[in-house]
Amino acid sequence: MAGQIHNPVLTGFHPDPSIVLAGDHYYLATSTFEWFPGVPVHRSADLVDWEPIGHILDSPDLLDLRGVADSAGVWAPSLSYHDGQFWLVHSIVRTVASPYKDVDNYLITAPSIEGPWSEPVYLNSSGFDASLFHDDDGRKWLVSMEWDHRAGHNSFAGIVLQEYDHTARALTGRARTVLRQDTLIEGPNLYRRDGWYYLMLAEGGTGWNHGILMARSRTLAGPYEIDPAGSLLTTRNDPDHPLQKAGHGELVRTPEGEWYLAHLASRPVATPEGPRCTLGRETCLQRVVWTEDGWLRLAHGGHLPQVDVVAPSSARPGPAQVLSGTDDFDGPVLDTRRWSTLRTPADPSWLSLTERPGWLRLRGGRSPHSRFGQSLVAQRLRSADSMATTVLDYVPTHFSQFAGLICWYDTSTHYYLRVTHDEDRGRVLGIVLSDDGVYEELPESELPVADWPVIHLRARITGAALRFSASPDGRDWLDVGPVLDASRLSDDYGSLLRFTGAFVGLCAHDLSGAGTTADFDRFELRIL
């Protein structure tokens, strides 16, 4: 009896999935935006159990994100396997809150998913969500959306195709617009089957109206006919479905000829202001079939995703590595399969696991609003019911120095349980926050901790509620401050476009520039 795929297969912030089969394994790559390292890869032998195996953009020569805006950075990587090697096309977006996008598209290749990856080939800057199509005749084509910044014009100006010459390592010939729609279309991927070229498109914007639309043509350059049945996949008309915002997908074919669709979706939590998705956009899989007249359909019928999906007939469940929710900081380097940093890699200038063995030492960096030089490490929130704990050893001597446990969406919105120095009371613990860019201190939350030998910190998230607490010994806990609105750590809150998800992390800040150090012993992020 075939097993089941349970969605989402990648929980927490894992949007824009790109899937490929190479050898005996499937690989999933996802977007990372302003987080470093870029483009995590998960591996599976059966589409059921997935394990993290690292990141593709894992060095500064492959990825420079210094100063990029919140929710800019690495968008929609597209992974393919052809000619015995892996190909990755990815966009780096540097501007979002503007009519402009300032986007650069790159291509890198590698003989193995572990690398080494080639020097990036610059492709163009006309739009984002690019992918590479390997045609049966050996030619290669870049397909992407085109961005139009002009007032009175559709920003999503159409799907553009241009040939790529791998020998010259450059695009060649003219770019052709092969499809335009009044509705928003992006995220194009090309496939060839039974004499047809198929365009898989993300439609409707990556929010509640999101979906996947198919188009086809007998020739590569079009014209393309839109599927007369409309969206292949969407939850826009079913607000009670557990997998909302379903869209942006890629196809993979099993060795036995079965087809699966990787797509993103979100699991909202209820709030008085409506549903909000603190976990961001996650990765799901659906089984799909081709009809007699050559259109793609969900195997179970309709256009709604399923939570539980029939696995491939050849699925051979085996042990996949599952990362523990606890990091004791006993290794010499940060485990980037679980930890991410903002815009720049972890390096000895601000992070050490060897200066005090068994502890993570952070050297205080710039403010929580900075896009440069923050000393912050964080993990994705994977469940709306979670608890994070850590132990902090830190003695600040000035109000400009603070460190602690942070629940993070971006530089504009986060909740920070931090230890700092007060001129009258010495070391104090309290909550500061940023609410859509507005800084706020909660004086009622402040607690003198000068006589605590170390400070145990805890954040408990239950749906839309966040409660901080602290303890001198890890046994007797004191609530700190009021219950906070965790749902603000979501795509659906704030005045600007947002595309990531909630993180929980550790950080240290020193606005004087002295770089005072904060030591953390053990971090646990547990699903309740």
HELIX and SHEET records of a PDB file:
HELIX    1   1 ALA A  486  ARG A  488  5                                   3    
SHEET    1   A 2 GLN A   4  HIS A   6  0                                        
SHEET    2   A 2 ASP A 308  VAL A 310 -1                                        
SHEET    1   B 4 SER A  18  ALA A  22  0                                        
SHEET    2   B 4 HIS A  25  ALA A  29 -1                                        
SHEET    3   B 4 GLY A  38  SER A  44 -1                                        
SHEET    4   B 4 GLU A  51  LEU A  57 -1                                        
SHEET    1   C 8 TRP A  35  PHE A  36  0                                        
SHEET    2   C 8 SER A 340  LEU A 342 -1                                        
SHEET    3   C 8 SER A 375  ARG A 380 -1                                        
SHEET    4   C 8 PHE A 503  ASP A 510 -1                                        
SHEET    5   C 8 GLN A 401  ASP A 410 -1                                        
SHEET    6   C 8 THR A 413  ASP A 422 -1                                        
SHEET    7   C 8 GLY A 426  ASP A 435 -1                                        
SHEET    8   C 8 VAL A 438  PRO A 448 -1                                        
SHEET    1   D 4 GLY A  73  HIS A  82  0                                        
SHEET    2   D 4 GLN A  85  VAL A  93 -1                                        
SHEET    3   D 4 VAL A 103  ALA A 110 -1                                        
SHEET    4   D 4 VAL A 121  ASN A 124 -1                                        
SHEET    1   E 4 SER A 131  HIS A 134  0                                        
SHEET    2   E 4 LYS A 140  TRP A 147 -1                                        
SHEET    3   E 4 PHE A 156  ASP A 165 -1                                        
SHEET    4   E 4 ALA A 170  LEU A 179 -1                                        
SHEET    1   F 4 ILE A 185  ARG A 193  0                                        
SHEET    2   F 4 TRP A 196  GLU A 203 -1                                        
SHEET    3   F 4 GLY A 211  SER A 217 -1                                        
SHEET    4   F 4 GLU A 225  ILE A 226 -1                                        
SHEET    1   G 4 ILE A 185  ARG A 193  0                                        
SHEET    2   G 4 TRP A 196  GLU A 203 -1                                        
SHEET    3   G 4 GLY A 211  SER A 217 -1                                        
SHEET    4   G 4 LEU A 233  THR A 234 -1                                        
SHEET    1   H 4 GLN A 244  ARG A 253  0                                        
SHEET    2   H 4 TRP A 259  SER A 266 -1                                        
SHEET    3   H 4 GLU A 282  TRP A 290 -1                                        
SHEET    4   H 4 LEU A 296  LEU A 298 -1                                        
SHEET    1   I 4 THR A 326  ASP A 327  0                                        
SHEET    2   I 4 THR A 517  ILE A 527 -1                                        
SHEET    3   I 4 LEU A 360  ARG A 363 -1                                        
SHEET    4   I 4 LEU A 351  SER A 352 -1                                        
SHEET    1   J 6 THR A 326  ASP A 327  0                                        
SHEET    2   J 6 THR A 517  ILE A 527 -1                                        
SHEET    3   J 6 ASP A 385  ASP A 393 -1                                        
SHEET    4   J 6 ILE A 455  THR A 462 -1                                        
SHEET    5   J 6 ALA A 465  SER A 471 -1                                        
SHEET    6   J 6 LEU A 478  ASP A 485 -1                                        
END                                                                             
